[in-house]
Each structure stands twice: as structure tokens, then as C-alpha cells.
Amino acid sequence: MKKSTVWLYIGLALWLLGGVLLVLEHHFYQYVDVNGVLHESLFLPLGVLSFVLGGSVLSVTLLYRLLSNLKTHPGPSDTSC
């Protein structure tokens, strides 16, 4: 398996984990008590961190794949025959 494919799966897993953690935070752990204090768990920062990290890994991996694809398959303007 290619390195970029492994990084793609890691990015997708982190992105999915972040989304699940944010949904769990929203549905179960976020509430305001009678004194007006907002109570949150660690799901919010962990969800945001993994969502952002997964998006970054996906962006870098897809950019790497795009650039390596352009290097191996030059466009029609290449006249090096």
C-alpha cells in the first residue's frame, strides 16, 4: 500500500472521529445548570482537534497526490518529445 493511501485513511479516520466526538458533545454533555454555568466535557476540544487535524492531513495528502500526478502526467503544453 502506498504511503499517501495510508495517510489518506488516517486523515479520514481523524475527521470521522472528530465528527463523532462533536455530535456526542452536542447531544449528551452540553447543558446549562440553574446558576447559568455552561457544563462541557472533553469531547469538545478533542473533537475540534481531531476534526482540524484530520482535515489538515487530508488537505496535505490530496495536494501531494495532485502534484505527484501532475509531475508524472504532464499536460499538452509539454513539447519534450
Residue, then its C-alpha position, 0 to 999 in steps of 0.5 A: m500500500k502506498k504511503s499517501t493511501v495510508w495517510l489518506y485513511i488516517g486523515l479520514a479516520l481523524w475527521l470521522l472521529g472528530g465528527v463523532l466526538l462533536v455530535l456526542e458533545h452536542h447531544f449528551y454533555q452540553y447543558v446549562d445548570v440553574n446558576g447559568v454555568l455552561h457544563e462541557s466535557l472533553f469531547l469538545p476540544l478533542g473533537v475540534l482537534s481531531f476534526v482540524l487535524g484530520g482535515s489538515v492531513l487530508s488537505v496535505t495528502l490530496l495536494y501531494r497526490l495532485l502534484s505527484n500526478l501532475k509531475t508524472h502526467p504532464g499536460p499538452s503544453d509539454t513539447s519534450c518529445 
